[in-house]
């Protein structure tokens, strides 16, 4: 089954920006949506992210999801990021840009529509060799915005498994830590760095560690080592509980989710404003049954077997 890939240019991975967890997730879902639909990303057409997708991918309840996405729309429009390039004369260019040029929240549909700014479009685009790509599910279990950012920074070095020392101020900027936040090193390590490392090691496909570098007694930066988890460990930590028979094509998922969304026997599961939203929610469950409570997944698949021609070898 095709995975949900997030693709970012390494210039963007190494950029400095401050986004909270919901804002990061919203951008990741928009990137995935562009790739999944084949619509692509440009500076003119809006990409849609429904609350159902946010709920499914990040295991968030309906009301908190609606509230979080609506607030994220307000904040994301004001967000900026900075990054560096080198011009034709070999000189470093310092850029500042906005993430989106327009963002819309549709009240009765719990849907966000956003248009990436012209500066972001070349950085968030099709998969090429100098891009870093990863499956959305790898960050779906991360509840710290710092963990998401650190994971992206690390896997940009996947070919070597080593990240050279990043000076402390630059590292704080890349993680989006404010100037006045966690200024004491003990707080920075406890609330930011160690928290991020622990979440990455528990929820993603890699295990990571860091080394602190000092000048005298003062920490001046950090370097990192990481490695891919063994396949059996990866299965336990990232796919535990998934139904082995759930190997549906995208076309099957689209067809079956449309059928199931209309069933009266499942209507009590819907808290969505329309059938289309409920259909999206069901489609995500068909892709990943472990993302919802086991009882809910069992009901969906029981209805799938009862109401359609889908057959499997499980009872």
GUNUFI-231929 format. One line per 2 residues: number of its first residue (from 1); their letters; for each residue x, y, z of N, C-alpha, C, CB. Coordinates in steps of 0.001 Angstrom, whole numbers. Glycine has a CB too. Example, Ala and Ser with C-alpha at 12.3 -4.5 7.8 and 13.67 -1.06 7.14 Angstrom:
1	as	13190/-5690/7800/12300/-4500/7800/13200/-3300/7800/11308/-4473/9046; 12850/-2250/7080/13670/-1060/7140/12900/30/7870/14084/-598/5725
***
This chain:
1	xx	843/-1186/0/0/0/0/887/1248/0/-958/-1/1226; 482/2233/-772/1265/3458/-852/1268/4175/488/719/4379/-1947
3	xx	2445/4585/914/2578/5270/2191/2392/6770/1998/3947/4971/2831; 2075/7465/3085/1943/8911/3056/3314/9528/3257/948/9406/4132
5	xx	3881/10034/2186/5222/10587/2255/5179/12090/2421/6014/10221/1016; 6026/12577/3296/6234/14006/3459/7596/14316/2849/6151/14447/4977
7	xx	7640/15271/1972/8882/15573/1275/9215/17046/1464/8778/15220/-230; 10414/17310/1914/10854/18685/2109/12287/18834/1604/10751/19092/3604
9	xx	12560/19964/987/13920/20258/596/14769/20426/1849/13981/21522/-292; 16031/19988/1777/16890/20085/2958/17154/21525/3386/18203/19394/2692
11	xx	17016/22488/2459/17138/23882/2867/16037/24241/3854/17086/24811/1645; 14862/23649/3668/13760/23900/4582/13931/23116/5882/12434/23540/3920
13	xx	14436/21870/5773/14703/21077/6975/15664/21825/7891/15283/19691/6602; 16652/22492/7305/17672/23178/8086/17301/24628/8397/18989/23138/7352
15	xx	16105/25039/8005/15682/26408/8248/15403/26636/9727/14445/26738/7420; 15303/27890/10083/14947/28267/11444/13522/28783/11443/15926/29334/12010
17	xx	12682/28163/12237/11302/28627/12338/10678/28109/13616/10480/28180/11119; 9622/28783/14005/8910/28412/15221/7450/28142/14867/9027/29529/16306
19	xx	7086/26871/14854/5703/26458/14650/5311/25561/15809/5517/25727/13278; 4083/25712/16286/3668/24793/17334/3289/23457/16707/2488/25376/18148
21	xx	2927/22500/17549/2704/21137/17078/1567/21067/16058/2400/20221/18256; 467/21747/16325/-683/21690/15417/-336/22310/14072/-1896/22406/16033
23	xx	387/23428/14085/782/24087/12838/1692/23184/12005/1491/25419/13138; 2638/22518/12659/3495/21585/11941/2680/20454/11329/4564/21021/12872
25	xx	1765/19906/12112/933/18808/11618/79/19250/10438/41/18271/12737; -460/20457/10500/-1293/20970/9416/-494/21068/8125/-1873/22340/9784
27	xx	723/21559/8210/1569/21662/7027/1918/20284/6481/2845/22436/7350; 2238/19346/7362/2554/17989/6919/1365/17351/6204/2976/17124/8110
29	xx	167/17542/6736/-1022/16975/6106/-1285/17607/4745/-2237/17156/7009; -1009/18902/4623/-1190/19567/3326/-216/19013/2297/-1004/21089/3464
31	xx	1022/18751/2716/2022/18173/1812/1590/16782/1382/3410/18118/2487; 1136/15984/2342/669/14632/2032/-524/14683/1080/289/13881/3324
33	xx	-1453/15603/1329/-2622/15738/474/-2225/16051/-965/-3543/16823/1012; -1251/16923/-1133/-800/17283/-2475/-226/16083/-3209/237/18393/-2406
35	xx	512/15260/-2490/1123/14092/-3123/96/12991/-3359/2272/13561/-2265; -803/12784/-2405/-1774/11697/-2513/-2731/11929/-3672/-2557/11551/-1211
37	xx	-3166/13169/-3845/-4130/13472/-4902/-3466/13725/-6238/-4957/14666/-4520; -2153/13923/-6233/-1455/14250/-7472/-1674/15695/-7894/-1903/13325/-8577
39	xx	-2289/16481/-7022/-2598/17872/-7339/-1345/18722/-7397/-3561/18444/-6319; -352/18345/-6598/871/19118/-6574/731/20384/-5756/1291/19456/-7968
41	xx	1834/21090/-5616/1869/22300/-4807/2272/23472/-5679/2840/22145/-3615; 1475/24525/-5654/1833/25753/-6355/1348/26944/-5544/1233/25777/-7787
43	xx	1620/28126/-6029/1314/29342/-5279/-51/29910/-5623/2370/30384/-5532; -882/29121/-6346/-2189/29621/-6753/-3354/28791/-6231/-2256/29679/-8237
45	xx	-3167/27478/-6154/-4269/26583/-5804/-4204/26156/-4339/-4252/25351/-6704; -5375/26141/-3707/-5455/25775/-2290/-5431/24263/-2115/-6724/26358/-1656
47	xx	-4824/23827/-1025/-4853/22430/-603/-5802/22314/587/-3416/21912/-238; -6578/21251/635/-7584/21086/1687/-7150/20045/2704/-8930/20693/1081
49	xx	-7337/20358/3962/-7094/19423/5057/-8342/19399/5927/-5822/19825/5893; -8968/18227/6027/-10181/18109/6841/-9820/17667/8249/-11178/17113/6206
51	xx	-10624/18086/9197/-10404/17697/10592/-10376/16185/10751/-11487/18291/11487; -11138/15466/9914/-11154/14005/10005/-9777/13425/9753/-12152/13418/9014
53	xx	-9056/14001/8817/-7695/13539/8526/-6773/13820/9706/-7151/14216/7251; -6933/14998/10297/-6127/15352/11470/-6425/14402/12622/-6394/16812/11898
55	xx	-7701/14126/12865/-8095/13222/13938/-7529/11834/13738/-9598/13152/14039; -7625/11353/12499/-7199/9994/12204/-5688/9829/12312/-7659/9597/10823
57	xx	-4957/10748/11705/-3500/10598/11647/-2824/10840/12990/-2930/11545/10624; -3440/11676/13829/-2776/12040/15081/-3578/11642/16319/-2518/13524/15106
59	xx	-4608/10819/16125/-5370/10251/17238/-5887/11337/18181/-4506/9257/18013; -6591/12305/17602/-7138/13428/18359/-8660/13364/18302/-6617/14789/17803
61	xx	-9316/13661/19410/-10774/13665/19450/-11343/14817/18622/-11264/13762/20897; -12635/14701/18284/-13254/15632/17339/-13195/17090/17791/-14687/15242/17116
63	xx	-13710/17382/18986/-13796/18778/19410/-12421/19430/19555/-14546/18872/20724; -11454/18774/20218/-10114/19372/20271/-9504/19583/18887/-9195/18498/21098
65	xx	-9788/18674/17962/-9256/18811/16607/-9819/20048/15932/-9571/17566/15774; -11133/20254/16046/-11768/21419/15428/-11190/22721/15998/-13296/21375/15642
67	xx	-11089/22769/17318/-10588/23982/17975/-9137/24250/17590/-10713/23858/19504; -8316/23198/17600/-6897/23350/17309/-6659/23812/15882/-6172/22046/17554
69	xx	-7391/23233/14925/-7192/23607/13529/-7635/25051/13273/-7958/22649/12612; -8719/25440/13884/-9197/26817/13689/-8173/27826/14220/-10563/27021/14394
71	xx	-7617/27545/15390/-6598/28436/15950/-5318/28403/15112/-6287/28044/17404; -4956/27214/14615/-3753/27088/13799/-3856/27948/12549/-3516/25625/13415
73	xx	-5060/28079/12005/-5246/28929/10827/-4886/30379/11142/-6699/28841/10323; -5333/30847/12294/-5057/32226/12683/-3563/32470/12879/-5810/32571/13960
75	xx	-2899/31515/13517/-1483/31698/13840/-568/31462/12646/-1090/30773/14962; -900/30445/11835/-11/30078/10742/126/31196/9719/-511/28822/10066
77	xx	-928/31972/9524/-861/33055/8557/224/34075/8914/-2210/33744/8460; 527/34200/10192/1508/35187/10639/2917/34615/10745/1093/35749/11973
79	xx	3064/33321/10612/4357/32690/10842/5348/32970/9712/4178/31195/11007; 6610/33114/10107/7699/33305/9158/8777/32260/9410/8285/34735/9265
81	xx	9662/32091/8428/10833/31242/8635/12002/31848/7876/10563/29772/8171; 13185/31464/8270/14398/31973/7622/15257/30805/7182/15195/32906/8573
83	xx	15973/31005/6096/16875/29973/5601/17956/30642/4755/16101/28893/4776; 18976/29867/4394/20109/30396/3640/20279/29661/2323/21390/30299/4462
85	xx	20706/30408/1313/21135/29840/42/22432/30520/-365/20039/30009/-1059; 23033/30013/-1402/24266/30603/-1928/23989/31076/-3353/25462/29573/-1892
87	xx	24337/32327/-3647/24057/32847/-4982/25166/32479/-5968/23884/34363/-4932; 25007/32957/-7207/25953/32593/-8268/27359/33117/-8028/25457/33104/-9587
89	xx	27496/34088/-7130/28819/34624/-6798/29445/33931/-5601/28724/36104/-6526; 28754/32922/-5077/29273/32198/-3934/28990/32862/-2600/30727/32019/-4088
91	xx	28113/33843/-2586/27795/34566/-1354/26520/34018/-713/27640/36068/-1640; 26530/33981/606/25378/33481/1349/24242/34502/1308/25768/33165/2811
93	xx	23046/34007/991/21855/34843/1000/20969/34432/2165/21089/34736/-341; 20573/35387/2980/19698/35133/4119/18265/35492/3750/20161/35933/5361
95	xx	17389/34493/3773/16006/34675/3356/15075/34700/4562/15589/33567/2387; 14007/35480/4458/12886/35429/5388/11623/35330/4554/12854/36684/6340
97	xx	10754/34396/4908/9552/34176/4104/8415/33729/4997/9808/33134/2996; 7213/33836/4465/6023/33340/5147/5683/31947/4632/4827/34305/4945
99	xx	5005/31173/5470/4608/29828/5087/3466/29841/4083/4210/29036/6311; 2446/30649/4339/1262/30639/3479/936/32045/3018/58/30027/4211
101	xx	359/32127/1826/-111/33416/1330/-1589/33610/1616/148/33537/-164; -2295/32485/1828/-3713/32565/2169/-4110/31299/2913/-4590/32757/895
103	xx	-5006/31461/3885/-5494/30302/4628/-6957/30540/4985/-4636/30048/5913; -7763/29487/4855/-9213/29588/5039/-9660/28469/5978/-9969/29503/3664
105	xx	-10568/28789/6885/-11201/27772/7708/-12694/27796/7411/-10919/28008/9230; -13249/26649/6990/-14662/26546/6650/-15405/25967/7851/-14877/25664/5376
107	xx	-16196/26783/8491/-16823/26434/9764/-17646/25146/9692/-17705/27568/10223; -18601/25066/8804/-19539/23946/8787/-18957/22668/8202/-20754/24326/8015
109	xx	-17743/22743/7696/-17104/21566/7128/-15854/21154/7892/-16758/21818/5687; -15456/21967/8880/-14229/21696/9643/-13073/21405/8700/-14435/20510/10613
111	xx	-12931/22236/7695/-11910/22047/6670/-11024/23276/6587/-12552/21755/5303; -9732/23041/6454/-8763/24108/6242/-8329/24085/4783/-7538/23957/7194
113	xx	-8302/25243/4156/-7728/25380/2827/-6569/26362/2924/-8796/25858/1785; -5430/25970/2392/-4280/26861/2468/-3530/26884/1142/-3342/26433/3602
115	xx	-2919/28021/885/-2059/28189/-283/-666/28514/217/-2594/29309/-1244; 299/27673/-121/1678/27936/286/2210/29178/-418/2577/26722/-19
117	xx	3072/29903/269/3649/31102/-318/4602/30731/-1451/4380/31928/751; 4850/31639/-2378/5767/31350/-3492/7144/30895/-3039/5915/32568/-4358
119	xx	7613/31394/-1892/8942/31007/-1411/8985/29563/-953/9373/31912/-277; 7853/29047/-434/7819/27689/96/7676/26662/-1023/6675/27540/1093
121	xx	6950/27016/-2070/6629/26052/-3126/7858/25321/-3672/5925/26757/-4258; 8959/26019/-4016/10121/25282/-4536/10764/24377/-3491/11156/26255/-5060
123	xx	10522/24666/-2207/11157/23899/-1136/10331/22682/-733/11385/24787/74; 9037/22716/-1007/8150/21605/-680/7587/21099/-2007/6994/22040/327
125	xx	8186/20114/-2561/7829/19739/-3923/8064/18265/-4174/8615/20561/-4919; 8173/17874/-5432/8294/16466/-5772/9597/15853/-5258/8202/16293/-7268
127	xx	9556/14527/-5083/10691/13787/-4551/11865/13813/-5522/10291/12346/-4247; 12986/14306/-5066/14220/14303/-5835/15348/13882/-4905/14502/15701/-6474
129	xx	16513/13632/-5452/17580/13006/-4675/18078/13872/-3528/18726/12669/-5572; 17944/15196/-3629/18449/16049/-2551/17369/16373/-1532/19015/17337/-3122
131	xx	16252/15645/-1587/15167/15865/-652/15194/14799/440/13814/15861/-1382; 14623/15150/1552/14435/14212/2658/12974/13792/2659/14848/14847/4039
133	xx	12707/12491/2677/11325/12017/2682/11127/11039/3831/10961/11351/1330; 9940/11047/4396/9631/10113/5467/8128/9894/5513/10156/10630/6830
135	xx	7754/8811/6105/6339/8499/6200/5697/9301/7326/6131/6996/6424; 4522/9800/7037/3820/10619/8018/3638/9875/9331/2467/11053/7474
137	xx	3435/8555/9259/3190/7790/10477/4369/7844/11445/2883/6350/10128; 5571/8152/10935/6727/8202/11820/6629/9342/12825/7995/8342/11008
139	xx	5924/10417/12475/5798/11531/13420/4407/11612/14029/6127/12841/12729; 3508/10682/13671/2136/10766/14166/2053/10549/15676/1266/9748/13453
141	xx	3021/9840/16248/3010/9587/17683/3781/10610/18496/3564/8241/17952; 4361/11602/17840/5150/12616/18541/4237/13738/19013/6271/13176/17627
143	xx	4261/14019/20302/3405/15054/20866/4164/16335/21160/2753/14554/22124; 5454/16349/20870/6280/17537/21065/6673/18114/19712/7539/17204/21901
145	xx	6431/19420/19531/6845/20079/18290/8356/19985/18118/6398/21556/18283; 9092/19994/19224/10552/19877/19153/10964/18500/18652/11182/20147/20527
147	xx	10204/17476/19008/10527/16124/18552/10337/16003/17042/9656/15088/19280; 9274/16606/16527/9047/16582/15077/10204/17259/14354/7712/17276/14717
149	xx	10596/18431/14825/11690/19169/14179/12998/18397/14269/11854/20555/14818; 13296/17815/15442/14555/17092/15593/14563/15851/14692/14777/16690/17074
151	xx	13444/15165/14599/13378/13993/13720/13693/14393/12282/11984/13329/13800; 13135/15505/11822/13416/15974/10464/14893/16311/10285/12560/17198/10139
153	xx	15467/16956/11278/16891/17304/11197/17748/16049/11117/17312/18153/12411; 17410/15048/11919/18204/13820/11954/18146/13071/10632/17726/12917/13078
155	xx	16942/12852/10119/16855/11986/8946/17368/12651/7673/15431/11550/8742; 17623/13943/7728/18316/14570/6604/19725/13986/6452/18387/16103/6799
157	xx	20214/13338/7516/21542/12708/7521/21424/11190/7548/22365/13192/8727; 20321/10657/7030/20070/9221/7117/21181/8394/6474/18746/8890/6465
159	xx	21806/8895/5426/22828/8121/4717/24056/7863/5575/23238/8840/3452; 24307/8733/6556/25488/8573/7417/25147/8192/8842/26285/9839/7429
161	xx	23939/8557/9311/23556/8290/10690/24278/9175/11683/23814/6859/11023; 24896/10220/11180/25637/11141/12048/25308/12578/11675/27163/10892/11947
163	xx	25028/13387/12667/24797/14813/12441/25937/15577/13101/23400/15271/13005; 26735/16314/12318/27849/17061/12910/27347/18073/13933/28657/17775/11819
165	xx	28258/18573/14733/27871/19496/15792/27119/20698/15226/29105/19962/16566; 26011/20972/15858/25239/22179/15560/25424/23113/16747/23703/21858/15298
167	xx	25881/24314/16481/26107/25256/17575/24800/25543/18297/26728/26563/17051; 24908/25792/19588/23742/25870/20462/22708/26879/19969/24174/26229/21863
169	xx	23127/28074/19630/22165/29097/19211/21458/28684/17927/22866/30449/19015; 22212/28146/16971/21605/27691/15725/20643/26531/15980/22690/27272/14725
171	xx	21034/25632/16865/20194/24480/17176/18880/24927/17803/20930/23516/18115; 18945/25865/18726/17727/26394/19338/16828/27031/18278/18074/27423/20433
173	xx	17444/27762/17343/16669/28393/16277/15992/27360/15389/17562/29290/15434; 16721/26305/15049/16155/25275/14178/14978/24563/14849/17234/24257/13792
175	xx	15071/24384/16150/13982/23726/16875/12814/24663/17134/14489/23174/18189; 13031/25948/16938/11969/26907/17201/11833/27293/18654/10687/26366/16728
177	xx	12920/27190/19411/12906/27575/20818/13104/29086/20904/14011/26814/21627; 12200/29779/21569/12280/31229/21673/13498/31700/22446/11041/31760/22321
179	xx	13859/32932/22207/15054/33507/22833/14988/33425/24354/15229/34962/22402; 13810/33647/24907/13643/33662/26362/13108/32348/26922/12719/34780/26754
181	xx	13029/31319/26087/12518/30029/26540/13667/29099/26929/11653/29379/25448; 13523/28458/28069/14473/27437/28516/15921/27926/28393/14285/26147/27705
183	xx	16170/29113/28937/17502/29705/28828/18535/28959/29674/17457/31167/29244; 18096/28313/30759/19004/27493/31552/19185/26147/30871/18475/27311/32996
185	xx	20429/25693/30774/20721/24472/30036/19984/23265/30613/22215/24212/30033; 19842/23188/31921/19159/22044/32521/17708/21990/32059/19228/22116/34057
187	xx	17082/23156/31925/15699/23199/31455/15611/22870/29971/15089/24574/31723; 16558/23384/29204/16574/23103/27767/16726/21609/27510/17709/23875/27078
189	xx	17627/20967/28241/17850/19545/28016/16652/18718/28478/19115/19088/28737; 16068/19092/29625/14952/18312/30163/13681/18504/29354/14699/18691/31610
191	xx	13331/19768/29051/12033/20083/28458/12038/20055/26933/11582/21433/28926; 13226/20103/26340/13303/20152/24880/14060/18949/24326/13976/21450/24425
193	xx	15365/18882/24610/16218/17899/23939/15943/16471/24400/17674/18235/24175; 15978/16226/25696/15752/14860/26184/14322/14396/25883/16025/14780/27700
195	xx	13364/15298/26010/11977/14968/25685/11864/14542/24221/11049/16175/25969; 12499/15308/23331/12447/14993/21908/13120/13661/21597/13102/16102/21104
197	xx	14285/13432/22175/15011/12175/21943/14193/10988/22428/16382/12197/22649; 13603/11104/23607/12813/9998/24163/11613/9676/23274/12336/10341/25585
199	xx	10934/10703/22782/9776/10462/21920/10198/9847/20589/9012/11768/21677; 11282/10326/20022/11788/9769/18761/12136/8297/18935/13026/10555/18273
201	xx	12826/7979/20021/13236/6591/20250/12043/5672/20490/14185/6515/21435; 10979/6199/21067/9818/5371/21375/8874/5216/20184/9067/5959/22544
203	xx	8711/6275/19387/7617/6284/18417/8024/6236/16949/6811/7479/18630; 9303/6403/16631/9680/6465/15216/10511/5255/14817/10457/7752/14924
205	xx	11011/5290/13597/11761/4165/13045/13254/4239/13327/11542/4090/11569; 13694/5190/14143/15117/5314/14471/15313/5415/15974/15731/6538/13774
207	xx	16524/5116/16407/16938/5392/17784/18100/6363/17719/17335/4076/18554; 18080/7361/18574/19052/8451/18487/19663/8746/19850/18393/9714/17921
209	xx	20845/9313/19804/21529/9790/21010/22292/11054/20647/22494/8695/21600; 22703/11800/21649/23438/13031/21358/24689/13134/22211/22549/14252/21586
211	xx	25590/13954/21735/26805/14279/22489/26863/15785/22637/28098/13728/21782; 27138/16251/23837/27255/17689/24049/28718/18102/23934/26678/18094/25429
213	xx	28936/19237/23310/30288/19739/23085/30501/20985/23933/30528/20046/21579; 31662/21053/24580/31929/22129/25526/33151/22941/25139/32110/21568/26912
215	xx	33106/24176/25541/34287/25023/25530/34515/25389/26991/34111/26313/24593; 35521/24729/27585/35677/24834/29026/34544/24087/29700/35710/26310/29478
217	xx	33745/24767/30499/32615/24144/31183/31278/24504/30543/32607/24550/32641; 31349/25261/29466/30126/25756/28825/29783/24900/27603/30290/27243/28411
219	xx	28550/24439/27533/28081/23673/26377/27876/24621/25203/26762/22909/26706; 28516/24314/24073/28442/25192/22911/27669/24562/21748/29840/25557/22458
221	xx	27323/23276/21859/26585/22653/20772/26355/21173/21000/27310/22855/19477; 25658/20557/20041/25322/19141/20142/25526/18462/18790/23865/18956/20629
223	xx	25989/17218/18851/26023/16366/17664/25190/15124/17958/27499/15983/17269; 24838/14376/16909/23900/13273/17078/24345/12033/16317/22517/13688/16622
225	xx	24016/10893/16892/24147/9607/16231/22775/8950/16234/25218/8703/16933; 22438/8255/15151/21178/7526/15141/21286/6355/14179/20002/8451/14750
227	xx	20414/5403/14369/20403/4230/13505/18974/3744/13317/21285/3108/14089; 18777/3018/12239/17474/2439/11941/17168/1323/12926/17426/1913/10495
229	xx	15935/1280/13388/15544/188/14271/15490/-1118/13485/14179/480/14934; 15815/-2243/14135/15631/-3536/13484/14175/-3702/13064/16059/-4688/14422
231	xx	13936/-4440/12006/12595/-4554/11458/11592/-5088/12468/12613/-5439/10251; 12017/-6082/13289/11076/-6633/14257/10712/-5617/15324/11655/-7875/14905
233	xx	11669/-4761/15721/11375/-3722/16699/10501/-2647/16083/12666/-3111/17244; 10774/-2330/14817/9972/-1341/14119/8524/-1791/14029/10534/-1082/12727
235	xx	8315/-3066/13774/6963/-3600/13697/6246/-3439/15029/6989/-5071/13284; 6967/-3704/16120/6351/-3609/17445/5991/-2183/17796/7279/-4175/18501
237	xx	6839/-1208/17421/6666/157/17900/5828/1024/16988/7989/790/18085; 5774/713/15697/5071/1606/14781/3871/977/14103/6009/2090/13745
239	xx	3725/-364/14145/2586/-984/13478/1841/-1947/14393/3047/-1712/12236; 2092/-1881/15678/1456/-2781/16623/-52/-2648/16553/1946/-2509/18038
241	xx	-712/-3779/16449/-2157/-3774/16480/-2823/-3648/15130/-2611/-2690/17332; -2070/-3478/14050/-2693/-3343/12742/-3226/-4685/12275/-1699/-2777/11723
243	xx	-4341/-4662/11577/-4905/-5872/11010/-4089/-6299/9810/-6371/-5664/10621; -3607/-7533/9842/-2746/-8000/8764/-3508/-8149/7461/-2105/-9317/9137
245	xx	-4842/-8314/7538/-5593/-8499/6315/-5943/-7170/5642/-6850/-9276/6603; -5629/-6062/6300/-5994/-4760/5738/-4947/-4337/4714/-6129/-3689/6858
247	xx	-5047/-4881/3524/-4102/-4579/2459/-4891/-4151/1235/-3188/-5803/2142; -5610/-3051/1388/-6497/-2567/350/-5791/-1553/-527/-7748/-1961/958
249	xx	-6155/-1549/-1790/-5639/-534/-2701/-6356/786/-2440/-5813/-974/-4179; -5801/1878/-2959/-6448/3180/-2793/-7844/3174/-3423/-5582/4295/-3419
251	xx	-7978/2486/-4568/-9286/2421/-5234/-10297/1667/-4380/-9157/1748/-6611; -9863/567/-3744/-10757/-186/-2870/-11166/638/-1656/-10092/-1485/-2421
253	xx	-10208/1319/-1070/-10497/2149/101/-11523/3223/-247/-9206/2798/639; -11355/3849/-1399/-12293/4891/-1813/-13691/4315/-1991/-11823/5555/-3116
255	xx	-13783/3158/-2635/-15083/2548/-2892/-15745/2091/-1592/-14934/1365/-3851; -14999/1347/-758/-15576/792/461/-15944/1876/1471/-14609/-187/1090
257	xx	-15111/2908/1601/-15411/3970/2564/-16667/4727/2164/-14228/4939/2682; -16890/4877/856/-18105/5532/384/-19335/4707/749/-18043/5755/-1136
259	xx	-19240/3395/578/-20358/2505/929/-20626/2540/2431/-20061/1058/478; -19566/2402/3226/-19727/2304/4676/-20250/3601/5290/-18404/1931/5320
261	xx	-19879/4732/4703/-20323/6014/5273/-21832/6198/5196/-19641/7163/4558; -22490/5414/4338/-23938/5535/4160/-24733/4553/5014/-24290/5331/2712
263	xx	-24034/3666/5732/-24719/2615/6483/-25351/3149/7768/-23745/1493/6815; -26598/2805/7970/-27273/3206/9210/-26624/2546/10425/-28770/2843/9149
265	xx	-26108/1326/10252/-25512/597/11375/-24256/1264/11923/-25183/-809/10950; -23661/2160/11137/-22455/2859/11591/-22704/4339/11863/-21355/2712/10561
267	xx	-23939/4769/11726/-24237/6202/11830/-23900/6783/13195/-25693/6444/11533; -23960/5940/14239/-23666/6442/15577/-22194/6804/15749/-24062/5413/16613
269	xx	-21333/6340/14828/-19904/6675/14902/-19610/8052/14334/-19081/5635/14161; -20570/8596/13596/-20325/9850/12899/-20664/11057/13758/-21122/9895/11619
271	xx	-19673/11928/13910/-19899/13233/14535/-19548/14330/13536/-19059/13386/15841; -19579/13969/12250/-19112/14862/11200/-20280/15592/10546/-18322/14083/10150
273	xx	-20006/16740/9927/-21096/17559/9388/-21735/17010/8118/-20590/18927/9114; -21062/16067/7434/-21625/15530/6197/-21051/14144/5928/-21340/16477/5006
275	xx	-21639/13449/4928/-21201/12107/4600/-19757/12080/4100/-22118/11509/3562; -19360/13113/3365/-18004/13139/2812/-16960/13112/3906/-17807/14369/1943
277	xx	-17182/13886/4958/-16234/13910/6072/-16182/12559/6767/-16610/15005/7076; -17356/11948/6951/-17406/10623/7566/-16688/9602/6688/-18865/10190/7805
279	xx	-16834/9745/5384/-16162/8850/4438/-14639/8951/4576/-16587/9180/2992; -14133/10160/4713/-12684/10361/4875/-12194/9679/6141/-12339/11867/4914
281	xx	-12960/9826/7216/-12599/9205/8501/-12533/7695/8369/-13607/9592/9596; -13544/7098/7721/-13566/5647/7531/-12400/5201/6650/-14905/5204/6909
283	xx	-12116/5965/5594/-11011/5614/4695/-9694/5545/5451/-10904/6629/3549; -9487/6465/6372/-8252/6456/7150/-8177/5244/8068/-8135/7732/7968
285	xx	-9322/4793/8579/-9340/3590/9408/-9015/2362/8564/-10710/3422/10094; -9526/2315/7345/-9218/1193/6453/-7722/1138/6144/-10024/1307/5144
287	xx	-7079/2305/6121/-5637/2336/5891/-4879/1906/7144/-5193/3741/5458; -5382/2296/8313/-4645/2052/9555/-5619/1784/10702/-3731/3257/9893
289	xx	-6058/532/10866/-7023/208/11928/-6507/502/13328/-7405/-1243/11842; -5190/485/13517/-4633/670/14861/-4728/2104/15343/-3195/230/14888
291	xx	-5153/3007/14484/-5214/4411/14875/-6458/4756/15685/-5160/5276/13655; -7399/3830/15784/-8596/4051/16599/-8724/2926/17609/-9871/4141/15716
293	xx	-9692/3050/18489/-9915/1999/19472/-10245/686/18778/-11041/2390/20438; -9799/-406/19384/-9965/-1712/18758/-11429/-2019/18470/-9375/-2793/19642
295	xx	-12323/-1637/19399/-13744/-1917/19210/-14286/-1205/17977/-14539/-1501/20448; -13831/42/17768/-14284/801/16599/-13788/161/15314/-13806/2255/16680
297	xx	-12511/-234/15289/-11951/-867/14099/-12681/-2168/13779/-10454/-1135/14291; -13001/-2940/14813/-13710/-4206/14596/-15082/-3965/13978/-13858/-4973/15918
299	xx	-15767/-2922/14429/-17088/-2624/13869/-16980/-2243/12390/-17765/-1487/14662; -15978/-1445/12070/-15797/-1018/10681/-15551/-2221/9782/-14629/-22/10565
301	xx	-14657/-3109/10218/-14303/-4243/9370/-15402/-5315/9356/-12986/-4855/9843; -16165/-5407/10419/-17306/-6318/10402/-18333/-5837/9374/-17950/-6421/11813
303	xx	-18573/-4527/9362/-19497/-3964/8384/-18948/-4118/6973/-19767/-2489/8688; -17630/-3975/6842/-16999/-4138/5541/-17241/-5535/4983/-15503/-3864/5639
305	xx	-17090/-6538/5840/-17289/-7917/5397/-18769/-8234/5154/-16714/-8883/6429; -19638/-7628/5962/-21059/-7925/5874/-21730/-7253/4681/-21743/-7503/7140
307	xx	-21363/-5992/4433/-22085/-5189/3462/-21445/-5139/2084/-22226/-3817/3977; -20237/-5671/1935/-19560/-5625/642/-19088/-7017/258/-18371/-4643/677
309	xx	-18412/-7076/-882/-17890/-8373/-1336/-16474/-8623/-848/-17924/-8451/-2851; -16002/-7799/125/-14667/-7971/669/-14601/-9231/1512/-14259/-6753/1494
311	xx	-13607/-10070/1271/-13420/-11299/2030/-11986/-11356/2551/-13741/-12545/1157; -11824/-11975/3724/-10478/-12198/4240/-10470/-13493/5025/-10004/-11010/5124
313	xx	-9315/-13859/5506/-9195/-15129/6203/-9339/-15026/7680/-7915/-15744/5899; -9847/-13880/8208/-9987/-13704/9643/-11450/-13722/10032/-9331/-12403/10097
315	x	-11673/-14057/11288/-13031/-14047/11819/-13202/-12867/12761/-13351/-15371/12545
***
